[in-house]
């Protein structure tokens, strides 16, 4: 029984030693370092993508609000420039229709 435990501990110890020798060898360390750097860069790019997506959504929302405001302003302009409104403003300020001799046609 004790020999089996020793063999399994020797195997696990040798496995740990092999793993350490691979990771910290001149061939293994650059590979691990490369994968670590690539993983960090991947995470950073994903975070930047999410941040830019939030900014794009915010700007799209602002654009939609400005479009709605622009439509409201166009409606107000049309209401203020209506013929009835202009006639009422002319009467309020004492303006009248021009006489025939006051009209000049520009070619």
SULNORSUL-V953645 format. One record per residue. N is the residue number from 1. RES is the residue in three letters. SS is DSSP state (A for helix, B for strand, O for the rest). NEAR is the number of other ideal C-beta (glycine too) atoms within 8 Angstrom. D_CENTER is the distance of its C-alpha to the mean C-alpha in whole Angstrom. Layout:
N:RES:SS:NEAR:D_CENTER
N:RES:SS:NEAR:D_CENTER
This chain:
1:UNK:O:4:65
2:UNK:A:5:64
3:UNK:A:6:64
4:UNK:A:7:61
5:UNK:A:8:59
6:UNK:A:8:60
7:UNK:A:8:59
8:UNK:A:8:56
9:UNK:A:8:55
10:UNK:A:8:56
11:UNK:A:8:54
12:UNK:A:8:51
13:UNK:A:8:51
14:UNK:A:8:52
15:UNK:A:8:48
16:UNK:A:8:47
17:UNK:A:8:49
18:UNK:A:8:48
19:UNK:A:8:44
20:UNK:A:8:44
21:UNK:A:8:46
22:UNK:A:9:43
23:UNK:A:9:40
24:UNK:O:7:42
25:UNK:O:8:44
26:UNK:O:5:43
27:UNK:O:7:42
28:UNK:A:10:40
29:UNK:A:10:38
30:UNK:A:8:36
31:UNK:A:8:35
32:UNK:A:9:34
33:UNK:A:8:32
34:UNK:A:8:30
35:UNK:A:8:29
36:UNK:A:8:28
37:UNK:A:8:26
38:UNK:A:8:24
39:UNK:A:8:23
40:UNK:A:8:22
41:UNK:A:8:20
42:UNK:A:8:18
43:UNK:A:8:17
44:UNK:A:8:16
45:UNK:A:8:14
46:UNK:A:8:13
47:UNK:A:8:12
48:UNK:A:8:10
49:UNK:A:8:8
50:UNK:A:8:7
51:UNK:A:8:6
52:UNK:A:8:4
53:UNK:A:8:3
54:UNK:A:8:4
55:UNK:A:8:3
56:UNK:A:8:3
57:UNK:A:8:5
58:UNK:A:8:7
59:UNK:A:8:7
60:UNK:A:8:9
61:UNK:A:8:11
62:UNK:A:8:12
63:UNK:A:8:13
64:UNK:A:8:15
65:UNK:A:8:17
66:UNK:A:8:18
67:UNK:A:8:19
68:UNK:A:8:21
69:UNK:A:8:22
70:UNK:A:8:23
71:UNK:A:8:25
72:UNK:A:8:27
73:UNK:A:8:28
74:UNK:A:8:29
75:UNK:A:8:31
76:UNK:A:8:33
77:UNK:A:8:34
78:UNK:A:8:35
79:UNK:A:8:37
80:UNK:A:7:38
81:UNK:O:7:39
82:UNK:O:8:41
83:UNK:A:5:45
84:UNK:A:6:46
85:UNK:A:10:44
86:UNK:A:9:45
87:UNK:A:8:49
88:UNK:A:8:49
89:UNK:A:8:47
90:UNK:A:9:50
91:UNK:A:8:53
92:UNK:A:6:52
93:UNK:O:6:52
94:UNK:O:5:55
95:UNK:O:5:54
96:UNK:O:5:56
97:UNK:O:3:56
98:UNK:O:6:57
99:UNK:O:6:60
100:UNK:A:5:61
101:UNK:A:4:62
102:UNK:A:6:59
103:UNK:O:7:57
104:UNK:O:4:56
105:UNK:O:4:55
106:UNK:O:3:53
107:UNK:O:2:53
